[in-house]
């Protein structure tokens, strides 16, 4: 394995480890408390369904686009795009059905985390775009994963905020 692929593998491993540590910390601090009522469980089940079928469609579309257009992105980038789209569908469906956060979770903390993750990943994306590392030889590189994740977390954050504001207005009107 050459230095590029070794560095890439170490970067992915470090990212996964950092993500697991953040999630463990959030569970320890009781920010993430996954207790949902029956209505939320049903809604989350439906959201999982939508996310799963979205993953099937996007994975197939990625495969077909690779056959038709040729290699337009790294394999891990393509897979990450498919996963990001399906996770976005899951999250947005849960938010719209009021099943994204459990009854005990603190929305402000979770949304602050999403804002930070989005800002950090979009910042890396801008840095990679300015340095010319997003596309090499006409192929979208693995460095495009950061802006993809940043965009997805930003969409989830915006949907949550808009949904929260609309619900607050409805409750005030009643």
SVG drawing of the C-alpha trace seen along z (x, -y; Angstrom):
<svg xmlns="http://www.w3.org/2000/svg" viewBox="-56 -32 60 34">
<polyline fill="none" stroke="black" stroke-width="0.4" points="0.0,0.0 1.4,-3.4 1.6,-6.4 -1.6,-8.0 -3.7,-4.9 -2.1,-4.3 -2.9,-7.9 -6.4,-7.6 -7.0,-4.4 -5.5,-6.0 -7.7,-9.1 -10.9,-7.0 -9.9,-5.0 -9.3,-8.2 -12.6,-9.6 -14.5,-6.5 -12.7,-6.4 -13.5,-10.1 -17.1,-9.6 -17.4,-6.7 -15.8,-8.6 -18.2,-11.6 -21.2,-9.3 -19.9,-7.5 -19.4,-10.9 -22.9,-12.0 -24.4,-8.8 -22.3,-9.2 -23.5,-12.8 -27.1,-11.7 -27.4,-13.9 -28.4,-10.9 -31.1,-9.0 -32.7,-6.6 -36.1,-6.1 -39.0,-6.5 -42.7,-6.1 -44.7,-3.7 -45.8,-6.4 -42.1,-7.5 -41.0,-3.8 -43.6,-3.3 -42.5,-6.6 -38.8,-5.6 -39.6,-2.2 -41.2,-3.9 -38.3,-6.3 -35.9,-3.3 -37.9,-1.8 -37.6,-5.0 -33.9,-5.3 -33.3,-1.7 -35.1,-2.0 -33.3,-5.2 -30.0,-3.4 -31.0,-0.7 -32.0,-3.3 -28.9,-5.5 -26.5,-2.5 -28.0,-1.2 -28.0,-4.7 -24.3,-5.1 -23.5,-1.7 -25.4,-2.7 -23.8,-6.1 -20.3,-4.5 -21.1,-2.2 -22.6,-5.0 -20.3,-7.9 -17.2,-6.0 -15.3,-6.5 -16.5,-9.9 -15.6,-9.4 -13.7,-7.2 -15.6,-4.1 -15.6,-5.2 -16.9,-8.7 -19.7,-7.1 -20.7,-4.8 -20.6,-7.7 -22.8,-9.8 -25.3,-6.9 -25.2,-6.5 -25.5,-10.3 -28.6,-10.6 -30.3,-7.7 -29.4,-8.9 -30.7,-12.3 -34.0,-10.8 -34.2,-8.9 -33.5,-11.9 -35.8,-14.3 -38.6,-11.7 -38.1,-11.3 -38.0,-15.1 -41.2,-15.6 -42.9,-12.9 -41.5,-14.2 -39.5,-11.0 -36.0,-12.3 -35.2,-13.0 -36.4,-10.9 -38.5,-12.3 -35.5,-12.8 -33.0,-14.2 -31.9,-17.8 -32.6,-19.3 -30.3,-22.3 -27.3,-20.1 -27.9,-17.8 -28.5,-20.7 -25.4,-22.5 -23.5,-19.3 -25.0,-19.2 -24.0,-22.8 -20.5,-22.1 -20.2,-19.0 -21.6,-20.8 -19.4,-23.9 -16.3,-21.7 -16.9,-19.5 -18.0,-22.4 -14.8,-24.2 -12.7,-21.2 -14.6,-21.1 -13.8,-24.8 -10.1,-24.2 -10.0,-21.1 -11.7,-23.1 -9.3,-25.9 -6.3,-23.6 -7.6,-21.7 -7.9,-18.4 -11.6,-17.6 -11.2,-16.5 -8.1,-14.8 -7.9,-13.8 -11.7,-14.4 -12.5,-12.0 -14.1,-13.2 -11.7,-12.2 -12.3,-11.0 -11.8,-14.6 -15.3,-15.3 -16.7,-13.3 -16.3,-16.2 -18.5,-18.6 -21.1,-15.9 -21.3,-15.1 -21.3,-18.9 -24.2,-19.5 -26.3,-16.6 -25.9,-17.7 -26.7,-21.2 -29.9,-20.0 -30.9,-18.0 -30.2,-21.0 -32.2,-23.4 -35.2,-21.0 -35.1,-20.5 -35.0,-24.3 -37.8,-25.1 -39.9,-22.2 -39.4,-23.4 -40.3,-27.0 -43.4,-25.9 -44.5,-23.6 -43.9,-26.5 -46.2,-28.7 -48.9,-26.1 -48.8,-25.6 -49.0,-29.3 -52.0,-29.6 -53.9,-26.9"/>
</svg>
